[in-house]
Amino acid sequence: MAERYSSFAPGGTAWLLQRITAAFLVVVLAFHFFLLHFVNHAADVTFAGTQARMENVGYFLTMVLFLIAGTFHGVNGVYNALINQGLEGTQKKVVLAVLVIASVGLIAQGIWVAIEMAGW
């Protein structure tokens, strides 16, 4: 089956952002696993330990960027998969609107929870 329109077309902005967010997510996860499981030997993986780490601005910003990158990467992937399955016209606009609204809500809630955990 030939691909329909997709923002994954090589050279497009969304194509590049999809690759950048994928690389960012892999690097952050690898760094996280390395630090927590090999360097610190999973010393403090409790809720209280996570809450204490959230007070560190660098950790906080990394988690917020991880949330934004993961949300964009997943939503863009779902949207393009639906387009490749034949989503067109009004349905395409409605699905895009729902995905954007859900993404903004997810990011806002995630940032709110992170701020609460940091105690700011």
C-alpha positions in Angstrom: 0.0 0.0 0.0 1.5 3.4 -1.0 1.8 5.9 1.8 -0.7 8.8 1.7 0.3 12.3 2.8 2.4 12.0 5.9 4.4 14.5 7.9 7.0 11.7 8.0 8.0 12.7 4.4 11.8 12.9 4.6 13.0 16.4 5.0 9.8 17.8 6.5 9.7 19.7 9.8 7.5 17.1 11.6 9.7 14.3 10.2 12.8 16.0 11.8 11.0 16.7 15.1 9.8 13.1 15.2 13.4 11.9 14.9 14.7 14.5 17.4 12.1 13.6 20.0 12.8 9.9 19.6 16.5 10.5 20.1 15.8 12.7 23.1 13.5 10.1 24.7 16.1 7.3 24.2 18.9 9.4 25.6 17.0 10.5 28.7 15.7 7.0 29.4 19.2 5.6 29.0 20.7 8.3 31.3 17.9 7.7 33.8 18.4 3.9 33.9 22.2 4.3 34.1 22.1 6.7 37.0 19.4 5.1 39.1 20.2 1.4 38.5 23.9 1.3 38.1 25.4 4.3 39.8 23.0 4.6 42.7 22.1 1.0 42.7 18.4 2.0 42.8 19.0 3.3 46.3 15.9 5.5 46.6 13.1 4.7 44.1 10.4 5.5 46.6 7.8 8.3 46.1 9.6 10.4 48.7 12.9 10.0 46.9 11.3 11.1 43.6 9.6 14.0 45.3 13.0 15.1 46.7 14.6 14.9 43.3 11.8 17.0 41.8 13.0 19.9 43.9 16.1 20.0 41.7 15.5 22.4 38.9 17.5 20.3 36.4 15.6 17.1 37.2 12.3 19.0 37.1 13.0 20.5 33.6 14.2 17.2 32.3 11.0 15.5 33.3 8.8 18.3 31.9 10.8 18.2 28.6 10.4 14.4 28.6 6.7 14.7 29.0 6.4 17.2 26.2 8.7 15.2 23.8 6.9 12.0 24.6 3.5 13.5 24.1 4.5 15.1 20.8 6.2 11.9 19.6 3.2 9.7 20.4 0.5 12.0 19.1 2.3 12.7 15.9 2.9 9.0 15.3 -0.8 8.2 16.0 -2.0 11.0 13.7 0.3 9.9 10.8 -0.7 6.3 11.2 -4.4 7.3 10.9 -3.7 9.4 7.9 -1.9 6.4 6.3 -5.0 4.3 6.9 -7.1 6.7 4.9 -8.3 9.4 7.3 -9.4 12.4 5.3 -11.5 15.5 5.3 -13.6 16.5 8.3 -12.6 13.3 10.2 -9.0 14.3 9.8 -9.7 17.8 11.3 -11.7 16.4 14.1 -9.1 13.8 15.1 -6.4 16.4 14.9 -8.4 18.7 17.2 -9.1 15.9 19.7 -5.4 14.9 19.7 -4.2 18.4 20.2 -6.8 19.1 23.0 -5.9 15.8 24.8 -2.2 16.6 24.4 -2.4 20.0 25.9 -4.5 18.6 28.8 -2.0 15.9 29.4 1.0 18.3 29.4 -0.8 20.8 31.6 -1.7 18.0 34.1 1.8 16.6 34.0 3.4 20.0 34.7 0.9 20.7 37.5 1.7 17.3 39.1 5.5 18.0 38.7 5.1 21.5 40.4 3.1 19.9 43.2 5.7 17.2 43.7 8.5 19.9 43.7 6.6 21.8 46.4 6.7 25.1 44.5 
